[in-house]
Amino acid sequence: MTGDDEETETLRDCALKLAAGELPEGWEIVPGSPLSRVAFNARLQIYFKEFSVRSPLERLRARLLGGRASLARKRNEELRFVGIETPESIAWGPLPGGGEYLFMRAAVGQDIATWLKTALSDRAGDALASRRQLLAGLGVFVGRLHATGFIPGDLRPTNIVAERLEDRFRFTLINNENTVKKLPPPGRSLLNNLIQLNLLPSSALTRTDRMRFFVGWRRQLRELSPIEAKVLAAEAYLGAARQMAGGIIGAPR
């Protein structure tokens, strides 16, 4: 555990209650993966995440290498070291039964899916310019992420939070317990991430929008040949279309 001793002990008590299915005052359960309980305190702007043990092999791995909460903290720190914004860890520790918990400060802003569906849905005037700015900046952000060798396990638009500043957007990558680092990044892994990012209907993300993102992304990965880049762009679009047509949301790896 970390942070102020009194605050940490209070959060520890809160974690035990949340893991037991109780809701302390001010906390709400956030719908999400059935394998991870997530709660949010709007007043404190803090998220709680419970990492349960999913198999005997995972239990053994946790004893040897650390559990998923430890991995999430480690990945967040590694990402911040290379300039990628991630949530700040506040407190963490073990839970009865072998699981772990992690408290994190909420990222400032809205996730990309929300920006595209609501805040930037107006295609006229300043809203259109902001939309283009968001997509171009997002492309650069994800391109930098991939250029450093980091491959998120789940890069859907809901896992990137954007904050609007005066003349740009600042992005934060969340849910990093399944993020891995591979240099050079494998083409298949890049494609999986690009498909996940494209899992939005055309009403929220047009072909022009997707290309604006892709141009920003491509500029960060100079080692890709023009042919490789075009193949990835086409396959990402088609792969996402197939998944959405089949009713597949794009589950994490």
Kinemage of the C-alpha trace (Angstrom):
@kinemage 1
@onewidth
@group {chain A} dominant
@subgroup {mainchain}
@vectorlist {calphas} color= white
{ca met a 1} P 0.000 0.000 0.000
{ca thr a 2} L 1.081 3.597 -0.475
{ca gly a 3} L 0.111 7.190 0.246
{ca asp a 4} L -0.879 8.840 3.535
{ca asp a 5} L -1.219 6.130 6.209
{ca glu a 6} L -4.673 7.215 7.391
{ca glu a 7} L -6.011 7.615 3.858
{ca thr a 8} L -4.498 4.292 2.817
{ca glu a 9} L -6.052 2.451 5.742
{ca thr a 10} L -9.438 4.018 4.948
{ca leu a 11} L -9.125 2.881 1.331
{ca arg a 12} L -8.101 -0.586 2.510
{ca asp a 13} L -11.316 -0.860 4.533
{ca cys a 14} L -13.261 0.424 1.542
{ca ala a 15} L -11.613 -2.171 -0.729
{ca leu a 16} L -12.621 -5.026 1.594
{ca lys a 17} L -16.241 -3.843 1.592
{ca leu a 18} L -16.388 -3.359 -2.175
{ca ala a 19} L -14.825 -6.778 -2.782
{ca ala a 20} L -17.455 -8.309 -0.468
{ca gly a 21} L -20.266 -6.754 -2.514
{ca glu a 22} L -20.979 -3.824 -0.188
{ca leu a 23} L -21.231 -0.204 -1.365
{ca pro a 24} L -19.669 2.326 1.031
{ca glu a 25} L -21.177 5.806 0.971
{ca gly a 26} L -20.277 7.725 -2.175
{ca trp a 27} L -19.332 4.686 -4.266
{ca glu a 28} L -21.118 3.317 -7.345
{ca ile a 29} L -20.447 0.124 -9.274
{ca val a 30} L -19.297 0.719 -12.850
{ca pro a 31} L -20.649 -1.828 -15.368
{ca gly a 32} L -17.811 -3.682 -17.054
{ca ser a 33} L -16.037 -6.994 -17.245
{ca pro a 34} L -17.555 -9.782 -15.127
{ca leu a 35} L -13.989 -10.731 -14.155
{ca ser a 36} L -13.187 -7.367 -12.534
{ca arg a 37} L -15.337 -5.376 -10.102
{ca val a 38} L -14.962 -1.639 -10.742
{ca ala a 39} L -16.401 1.174 -8.604
{ca phe a 40} L -16.205 4.966 -8.773
{ca asn a 41} L -16.406 7.748 -6.180
{ca ala a 42} L -17.484 10.933 -7.960
{ca arg a 43} L -16.654 13.237 -5.044
{ca leu a 44} L -13.129 11.910 -4.660
{ca gln a 45} L -12.671 11.254 -8.405
{ca ile a 46} L -11.182 7.834 -7.575
{ca tyr a 47} L -11.696 4.456 -9.203
{ca phe a 48} L -11.496 1.109 -7.410
{ca lys a 49} L -10.676 -2.036 -9.375
{ca glu a 50} L -10.716 -5.565 -8.009
{ca phe a 51} L -8.498 -8.126 -9.730
{ca ser a 52} L -9.788 -11.603 -8.946
{ca val a 53} L -7.783 -14.774 -9.510
{ca arg a 54} L -9.182 -16.496 -12.595
{ca ser a 55} L -7.302 -19.819 -12.561
{ca pro a 56} L -4.767 -21.901 -10.558
{ca leu a 57} L -2.119 -20.947 -13.121
{ca glu a 58} L -2.809 -17.260 -12.559
{ca arg a 59} L -2.560 -17.786 -8.796
{ca leu a 60} L 0.884 -19.364 -9.231
{ca arg a 61} L 1.969 -16.631 -11.604
{ca ala a 62} L 0.852 -13.975 -9.116
{ca arg a 63} L 2.980 -15.534 -6.383
{ca leu a 64} L 6.050 -15.589 -8.622
{ca leu a 65} L 5.680 -12.423 -10.671
{ca gly a 66} L 2.968 -10.385 -8.972
{ca gly a 67} L -0.748 -10.183 -9.680
{ca arg a 68} L -2.655 -8.185 -12.267
{ca ala a 69} L -2.951 -5.134 -10.004
{ca ser a 70} L 0.831 -5.068 -9.628
{ca leu a 71} L 1.191 -5.493 -13.370
{ca ala a 72} L -1.235 -2.637 -14.018
{ca arg a 73} L 0.773 -0.302 -11.770
{ca lys a 74} L 4.032 -1.369 -13.383
{ca arg a 75} L 2.710 -0.837 -16.900
{ca asn a 76} L 1.300 2.574 -15.965
{ca glu a 77} L 4.698 3.634 -14.651
{ca glu a 78} L 6.504 2.311 -17.737
{ca leu a 79} L 4.106 4.144 -20.027
{ca arg a 80} L 4.497 7.435 -18.160
{ca phe a 81} L 8.280 7.037 -18.398
{ca val a 82} L 8.033 7.225 -22.211
{ca gly a 83} L 5.553 10.113 -22.128
{ca ile a 84} L 2.209 8.278 -22.338
{ca glu a 85} L -0.314 9.546 -19.784
{ca thr a 86} L -1.864 6.882 -17.526
{ca pro a 87} L -3.944 6.960 -14.304
{ca glu a 88} L -2.100 7.657 -11.047
{ca ser a 89} L -2.129 4.747 -8.585
{ca ile a 90} L -3.076 5.760 -5.036
{ca ala a 91} L -3.324 2.561 -2.980
{ca trp a 92} L -3.210 -1.168 -3.587
{ca gly a 93} L -2.947 -4.453 -1.762
{ca pro a 94} L -4.112 -8.079 -1.405
{ca leu a 95} L -7.677 -9.287 -0.931
{ca pro a 96} L -9.012 -12.434 0.752
{ca gly a 97} L -8.972 -15.334 -1.680
{ca gly a 98} L -5.782 -14.300 -3.447
{ca gly a 99} L -7.089 -11.332 -5.424
{ca glu a 100} L -5.794 -7.762 -5.373
{ca tyr a 101} L -7.220 -4.248 -5.456
{ca leu a 102} L -6.035 -0.981 -6.930
{ca phe a 103} L -7.263 2.586 -6.367
{ca met a 104} L -6.507 5.106 -9.119
{ca arg a 105} L -7.255 8.763 -9.713
{ca ala a 106} L -9.769 9.297 -12.496
{ca ala a 107} L -8.367 10.531 -15.796
{ca val a 108} L -9.580 14.021 -16.688
{ca gly a 109} L -11.895 14.245 -19.698
{ca gln a 110} L -14.171 11.900 -21.621
{ca asp a 111} L -13.408 8.685 -23.440
{ca ile a 112} L -12.984 8.824 -27.219
{ca ala a 113} L -16.253 7.010 -27.917
{ca thr a 114} L -18.161 9.656 -25.935
{ca trp a 115} L -16.343 12.525 -27.664
{ca leu a 116} L -17.201 11.157 -31.094
{ca lys a 117} L -20.815 10.266 -30.329
{ca thr a 118} L -21.827 13.354 -28.360
{ca ala a 119} L -19.475 16.261 -27.729
{ca leu a 120} L -18.201 16.384 -31.324
{ca ser a 121} L -21.282 15.085 -33.153
{ca asp a 122} L -21.976 18.512 -34.672
{ca arg a 123} L -20.184 18.505 -38.035
{ca ala a 124} L -20.320 22.290 -38.548
{ca gly a 125} L -18.013 25.183 -37.677
{ca asp a 126} L -15.804 24.923 -34.613
{ca ala a 127} L -17.132 21.465 -33.756
{ca leu a 128} L -15.891 20.070 -37.076
{ca ala a 129} L -12.447 21.618 -36.558
{ca ser a 130} L -12.327 20.143 -33.045
{ca arg a 131} L -13.315 16.737 -34.360
{ca arg a 132} L -10.504 16.798 -36.889
{ca gln a 133} L -8.075 17.981 -34.215
{ca leu a 134} L -9.151 15.157 -31.910
{ca leu a 135} L -8.687 12.461 -34.554
{ca ala a 136} L -5.333 13.761 -35.772
{ca gly a 137} L -4.065 14.033 -32.189
{ca leu a 138} L -5.381 10.570 -31.362
{ca gly a 139} L -3.484 9.148 -34.333
{ca val a 140} L -0.241 10.702 -33.123
{ca phe a 141} L -0.867 9.474 -29.559
{ca val a 142} L -1.517 5.856 -30.585
{ca gly a 143} L 1.354 5.992 -33.075
{ca arg a 144} L 3.747 7.108 -30.327
{ca leu a 145} L 2.407 4.335 -28.101
{ca his a 146} L 3.102 1.714 -30.761
{ca ala a 147} L 6.442 3.209 -31.768
{ca thr a 148} L 7.696 2.683 -28.209
{ca gly a 149} L 6.675 -0.989 -28.443
{ca phe a 150} L 3.619 -0.933 -26.162
{ca ile a 151} L 0.642 -3.004 -27.288
{ca pro a 152} L -2.511 -2.631 -25.138
{ca gly a 153} L -4.613 -5.735 -24.712
{ca asp a 154} L -7.749 -3.618 -25.130
{ca leu a 155} L -7.481 -0.421 -27.181
{ca arg a 156} L -11.158 0.232 -27.765
{ca pro a 157} L -12.124 3.954 -27.842
{ca thr a 158} L -13.570 3.654 -24.321
{ca asn a 159} L -10.059 2.979 -22.977
{ca ile a 160} L -8.579 6.281 -24.149
{ca val a 161} L -9.656 9.432 -22.304
{ca ala a 162} L -9.272 12.842 -23.960
{ca glu a 163} L -9.123 16.205 -22.216
{ca arg a 164} L -9.726 19.339 -24.304
{ca leu a 165} L -7.086 21.993 -23.694
{ca glu a 166} L -6.955 25.406 -25.376
{ca asp a 167} L -5.444 24.353 -28.683
{ca arg a 168} L -5.073 20.583 -28.424
{ca phe a 169} L -6.242 17.381 -26.763
{ca arg a 170} L -4.404 15.482 -24.050
{ca phe a 171} L -4.905 11.711 -24.017
{ca thr a 172} L -4.731 9.192 -21.175
{ca leu a 173} L -4.564 5.423 -21.654
{ca ile a 174} L -6.496 3.418 -19.041
{ca asn a 175} L -6.867 -0.298 -18.144
{ca asn a 176} L -3.274 -1.305 -18.802
{ca glu a 177} L -3.008 -4.613 -16.929
{ca asn a 178} L -2.942 -6.495 -20.260
{ca thr a 179} L -0.531 -4.138 -22.011
{ca val a 180} L 2.695 -5.758 -23.239
{ca lys a 181} L 5.905 -4.397 -24.700
{ca lys a 182} L 7.388 -5.827 -27.888
{ca leu a 183} L 10.026 -4.206 -30.072
{ca pro a 184} L 9.559 -4.120 -32.952
{ca pro a 185} L 5.777 -4.335 -32.472
{ca pro a 186} L 4.375 -7.345 -34.402
{ca gly a 187} L 2.135 -6.477 -37.338
{ca arg a 188} L -0.630 -8.738 -36.051
{ca ser a 189} L -0.655 -6.966 -32.690
{ca leu a 190} L -0.803 -3.567 -34.390
{ca leu a 191} L -3.706 -4.792 -36.505
{ca asn a 192} L -5.596 -6.047 -33.437
{ca asn a 193} L -5.273 -2.626 -31.808
{ca leu a 194} L -6.351 -0.797 -34.968
{ca ile a 195} L -9.397 -3.061 -35.277
{ca gln a 196} L -10.337 -2.331 -31.667
{ca leu a 197} L -10.098 1.416 -32.305
{ca asn a 198} L -12.309 1.086 -35.377
{ca leu a 199} L -15.153 -0.606 -33.478
{ca leu a 200} L -17.481 2.354 -33.886
{ca pro a 201} L -20.315 2.657 -36.428
{ca ser a 202} L -20.029 4.968 -39.431
{ca ser a 203} L -22.450 7.380 -37.758
{ca ala a 204} L -19.754 8.034 -35.143
{ca leu a 205} L -16.656 7.508 -37.282
{ca thr a 206} L -16.696 8.070 -41.044
{ca arg a 207} L -14.110 6.752 -43.491
{ca thr a 208} L -12.607 10.240 -43.667
{ca asp a 209} L -12.379 10.297 -39.872
{ca arg a 210} L -10.624 6.940 -39.867
{ca met a 211} L -8.141 8.077 -42.506
{ca arg a 212} L -7.375 11.279 -40.582
{ca phe a 213} L -6.509 9.156 -37.550
{ca phe a 214} L -4.477 6.725 -39.633
{ca val a 215} L -2.345 9.457 -41.221
{ca gly a 216} L -1.339 10.717 -37.764
{ca trp a 217} L -0.637 7.155 -36.607
{ca arg a 218} L 1.406 6.269 -39.694
{ca arg a 219} L 3.738 9.259 -39.282
{ca gln a 220} L 4.964 7.872 -35.973
{ca leu a 221} L 5.913 4.488 -37.460
{ca arg a 222} L 8.400 5.328 -40.190
{ca glu a 223} L 9.695 1.768 -40.352
{ca leu a 224} L 6.440 0.596 -41.943
{ca ser a 225} L 6.574 0.481 -45.735
{ca pro a 226} L 3.764 2.220 -47.679
{ca ile a 227} L 2.392 -1.180 -48.696
{ca glu a 228} L 2.402 -2.491 -45.098
{ca ala a 229} L 0.672 0.648 -43.889
{ca lys a 230} L -2.054 0.438 -46.553
{ca val a 231} L -2.677 -3.232 -45.790
{ca leu a 232} L -3.012 -2.513 -42.063
{ca ala a 233} L -5.423 0.370 -42.710
{ca ala a 234} L -7.618 -1.706 -45.030
{ca glu a 235} L -7.600 -4.806 -42.803
{ca ala a 236} L -8.374 -2.747 -39.697
{ca tyr a 237} L -11.423 -1.222 -41.354
{ca leu a 238} L -12.670 -4.520 -42.783
{ca gly a 239} L -11.913 -6.464 -39.594
{ca ala a 240} L -13.877 -3.993 -37.461
{ca ala a 241} L -16.771 -4.043 -39.934
{ca arg a 242} L -16.908 -7.846 -39.782
{ca gln a 243} L -16.899 -7.854 -35.977
{ca met a 244} L -19.631 -5.231 -35.726
{ca ala a 245} L -21.741 -7.042 -38.329
{ca gly a 246} L -21.379 -10.218 -36.290
{ca gly a 247} L -22.308 -8.469 -33.064
{ca ile a 248} L -18.801 -8.821 -31.593
{ca ile a 249} L -17.860 -5.960 -29.315
{ca gly a 250} L -14.141 -6.597 -29.419
{ca ala a 251} L -13.219 -8.293 -26.185
{ca pro a 252} L -9.746 -7.803 -24.724
{ca arg a 253} L -7.119 -10.394 -25.488
